[in-house]
Amino acid sequence: MFEDPLSLALIAIAGVLIVFMFLSSRRRKRDAETMREKIVPGAEVMTSQGIFGTLLSVDEEKNEAIIETTPGTKLRVHSQTIAKVVEEIEPVADEADEPRALLNDSSVEPMTEPEFGERSDKPKPAPRSRKKPTE
Protein backbone atom coordinates (compact mmCIF):
# COMPACT_ATOMS: atom_id res chain seq x y z
CA MET A 1 0.00 0.00 0.00
CA PHE A 2 2.70 2.57 1.00
CA GLU A 3 5.62 0.99 -0.76
CA ASP A 4 6.31 4.06 -2.86
CA PRO A 5 9.04 6.24 -1.23
CA LEU A 6 7.29 9.40 -2.41
CA SER A 7 4.11 8.41 -0.56
CA LEU A 8 6.09 7.69 2.60
CA ALA A 9 7.85 11.07 2.34
CA LEU A 10 4.54 12.93 1.92
CA ILE A 11 3.03 11.13 4.94
CA ALA A 12 6.13 11.94 7.01
CA ILE A 13 5.99 15.61 6.01
CA ALA A 14 2.27 15.75 6.87
CA GLY A 15 3.02 14.20 10.27
CA VAL A 16 5.76 16.75 10.99
CA LEU A 17 3.43 19.62 10.02
CA ILE A 18 0.72 18.31 12.33
CA VAL A 19 3.19 18.07 15.23
CA PHE A 20 4.41 21.65 14.61
CA MET A 21 0.82 22.95 14.45
CA PHE A 22 0.02 21.24 17.74
CA LEU A 23 3.12 22.66 19.47
CA SER A 24 2.45 26.12 18.05
CA SER A 25 -1.13 26.19 19.34
CA ARG A 26 0.02 25.09 22.80
CA ARG A 27 2.64 27.87 22.86
CA ARG A 28 0.06 30.49 21.78
CA LYS A 29 -2.35 29.34 24.51
CA ARG A 30 0.42 29.49 27.12
CA ASP A 31 1.46 33.00 25.99
CA ALA A 32 -2.16 34.19 26.07
CA GLU A 33 -2.59 32.84 29.60
CA THR A 34 0.54 34.58 30.88
CA MET A 35 -0.65 37.79 29.21
CA ARG A 36 -4.05 37.53 30.95
CA GLU A 37 -2.28 37.08 34.29
CA LYS A 38 -0.21 40.24 33.73
CA ILE A 39 -3.21 42.42 32.77
CA VAL A 40 -4.14 43.83 36.16
CA PRO A 41 -5.08 47.37 37.17
CA GLY A 42 -1.96 49.48 37.64
CA ALA A 43 0.06 47.72 34.94
CA GLU A 44 1.75 49.75 32.22
CA VAL A 45 0.34 48.49 28.90
CA MET A 46 0.63 49.11 25.16
CA THR A 47 -2.32 48.73 22.81
CA SER A 48 -2.12 47.27 19.32
CA GLN A 49 -2.35 50.86 17.98
CA GLY A 50 0.82 51.80 19.88
CA ILE A 51 -0.83 53.78 22.69
CA PHE A 52 0.96 53.49 26.03
CA GLY A 53 -0.84 53.99 29.31
CA THR A 54 -1.64 52.71 32.77
CA LEU A 55 -4.45 50.17 33.01
CA LEU A 56 -7.12 51.42 35.41
CA SER A 57 -9.79 48.73 35.11
CA VAL A 58 -10.87 45.74 33.04
CA ASP A 59 -14.51 44.70 32.55
CA GLU A 60 -14.59 41.05 31.47
CA GLU A 61 -18.33 41.06 30.69
CA LYS A 62 -18.16 44.01 28.29
CA ASN A 63 -14.60 43.25 27.08
CA GLU A 64 -13.61 46.82 27.87
CA ALA A 65 -10.52 48.28 29.48
CA ILE A 66 -9.94 51.80 30.80
CA ILE A 67 -6.42 53.12 30.14
CA GLU A 68 -5.01 56.39 31.44
CA THR A 69 -2.55 57.72 28.87
CA THR A 70 -1.73 61.03 30.57
CA PRO A 71 -2.93 62.33 33.92
CA GLY A 72 -6.64 62.95 33.49
CA THR A 73 -6.92 61.41 30.00
CA LYS A 74 -8.76 58.09 30.07
CA LEU A 75 -9.41 55.87 27.06
CA ARG A 76 -12.03 53.16 26.87
CA VAL A 77 -10.76 50.40 24.57
CA HIS A 78 -11.66 46.82 23.75
CA SER A 79 -9.71 44.55 26.07
CA GLN A 80 -8.28 42.57 23.14
CA THR A 81 -6.46 45.66 21.86
CA ILE A 82 -4.00 45.40 24.74
CA ALA A 83 -0.98 44.04 22.90
CA LYS A 84 1.50 43.71 25.74
CA VAL A 85 2.36 44.66 29.28
CA VAL A 86 5.34 46.97 29.37
CA GLU A 87 7.86 45.86 31.96
CA GLU A 88 10.46 48.21 33.37
CA ILE A 89 13.98 47.33 32.29
CA GLU A 90 16.82 47.96 34.70
CA PRO A 91 19.50 50.12 33.09
CA VAL A 92 22.74 48.24 32.70
CA ALA A 93 25.90 50.03 33.74
CA ASP A 94 28.05 50.12 30.64
CA GLU A 95 31.41 51.52 29.77
CA ALA A 96 29.93 54.95 28.96
CA ASP A 97 29.36 55.57 32.69
CA GLU A 98 33.04 55.10 33.50
CA PRO A 99 35.29 58.15 33.42
CA ARG A 100 37.37 58.37 30.29
CA ALA A 101 40.98 59.34 30.09
CA LEU A 102 41.44 62.79 28.65
CA LEU A 103 43.76 63.33 25.73
CA ASN A 104 46.82 65.35 26.42
CA ASP A 105 48.87 67.29 23.90
CA SER A 106 51.53 64.61 23.57
CA SER A 107 49.03 61.97 22.42
CA VAL A 108 47.44 64.09 19.69
CA GLU A 109 48.73 63.55 16.17
CA PRO A 110 49.11 66.53 13.83
CA MET A 111 46.26 67.08 11.39
CA THR A 112 46.97 65.83 7.90
CA GLU A 113 44.86 65.63 4.79
CA PRO A 114 41.38 64.35 5.57
CA GLU A 115 40.60 60.73 4.87
CA PHE A 116 38.12 59.87 2.14
CA GLY A 117 34.67 60.94 3.29
CA GLU A 118 35.89 63.15 6.16
CA ARG A 119 35.14 66.84 6.28
CA SER A 120 37.88 69.39 6.18
CA ASP A 121 37.98 72.89 7.55
CA LYS A 122 39.55 74.26 4.39
CA PRO A 123 37.33 76.58 2.34
CA LYS A 124 36.12 75.24 -0.96
CA PRO A 125 37.88 76.58 -4.05
CA ALA A 126 35.94 79.13 -6.03
CA PRO A 127 34.11 77.63 -8.99
CA ARG A 128 35.69 78.28 -12.35
CA SER A 129 33.85 80.33 -14.87
CA ARG A 130 32.35 78.40 -17.79
CA LYS A 131 32.39 81.32 -20.16
CA LYS A 132 34.93 81.41 -22.90
CA PRO A 133 37.43 84.19 -22.46
CA THR A 134 36.75 87.09 -24.75
CA GLU A 135 39.60 88.56 -26.69
Secondary structure, 3 states (H helix, E strand, C coil): CCCCHHHHHHHHHHHHHHHHHHHHHHHHHHHHHHHHHHCCCCCEEEECCCCEEEEEEEECCCCEEEEEEECCEEEEEEHHHEEEECCCCCCCCCHHHCCCCCCCHHHCCCCCCCCCCCCCCCCCCCCCCCCCCCC
